[in-house]
Amino acid sequence: MSLEKNDIEKIAHLARLGIHDADILDYARNLSDILDLVEQMSAVDTRGVTPMAHPLDAQQRLRADEVTEVNQREQLQANAPQMEAGLFLVPQVIE
């Protein structure tokens, strides 16, 4: 598929891109090459290929959901300027 100058200008307008006139031919050639590759890939027979959800098809290693640290609330809140019911009090930033 070969793109013309007016095709590139229309695509640039739709994408809200500013393109210099000197670069239009390079963009046309590059986009045409990309569209040719997509056309070649579309021509490949994939009827026997199972679609994949992810290209790596890897399994996640999950760890057990267990508490691994000791509760240190009092120690961590010892230096807090203001506390209420075990919570940090902070200045209001949104009215």
C-alpha positions in Angstrom: 0.0 0.0 0.0 1.4 3.3 -1.0 0.5 6.5 0.8 0.5 9.9 -0.9 1.3 13.3 0.4 -2.4 14.2 1.1 -2.8 10.9 3.0 0.1 11.8 5.3 -1.3 15.3 5.8 -4.7 14.0 6.7 -3.2 11.4 9.2 -1.1 14.2 10.7 -4.1 16.4 11.1 -6.2 13.7 12.7 -3.3 12.9 15.1 -2.8 16.6 15.7 0.8 16.4 14.7 2.8 19.1 13.0 4.9 17.7 10.2 7.4 19.7 8.0 6.8 19.4 4.3 10.4 18.1 3.9 9.6 15.1 6.1 6.3 14.1 4.5 8.0 11.7 1.9 9.9 9.9 4.7 6.7 9.5 6.7 4.9 8.2 3.6 7.6 5.7 2.9 7.8 4.5 6.6 4.0 4.2 7.0 3.7 2.5 3.7 6.3 -0.1 4.8 4.4 -0.7 8.0 1.1 -1.2 6.2 2.8 -3.6 3.8 4.1 -5.6 6.7 0.6 -5.7 8.3 -0.7 -6.9 4.9 1.9 -9.6 4.7 1.1 -10.8 8.2 -2.7 -10.8 7.5 -2.0 -13.1 4.5 -0.6 -15.8 6.8 -2.9 -18.8 7.5 -3.5 -18.9 11.2 -6.5 -21.3 11.3 -4.6 -23.9 13.4 -3.0 -21.5 15.8 -4.5 -21.1 19.2 -4.7 -17.5 20.3 -2.6 -16.5 23.4 -3.5 -14.1 26.1 0.1 -13.1 26.5 3.2 -13.7 24.3 5.2 -15.2 27.1 2.4 -17.5 28.4 4.1 -17.6 31.8 2.7 -18.7 35.1 2.9 -16.3 38.1 4.7 -17.5 41.1 2.5 -16.6 44.0 3.6 -16.5 47.6 1.4 -17.3 50.5 -0.6 -14.4 51.9 0.9 -14.4 55.4 1.9 -11.7 57.8 5.7 -11.7 58.0 6.3 -8.5 60.0 5.6 -7.7 63.6 3.1 -4.9 64.4 5.2 -1.8 65.2 2.4 0.8 65.2 3.3 2.3 68.6 7.0 2.6 67.7 6.4 4.1 64.3 3.8 6.6 65.7 5.9 7.7 68.7 7.3 10.7 66.8 4.1 11.8 65.2 3.0 15.3 66.1 -0.7 14.5 66.3 -2.5 11.2 66.7 -6.1 10.1 67.2 -7.4 6.6 67.7 -4.1 5.1 66.4 -4.2 7.3 63.2 -1.9 10.1 62.0 -3.6 13.5 61.9 -2.5 15.7 59.0 -3.4 19.3 58.0 -6.3 19.7 55.7 -5.1 20.4 52.2 -8.5 20.4 50.3 -11.3 22.7 51.3 
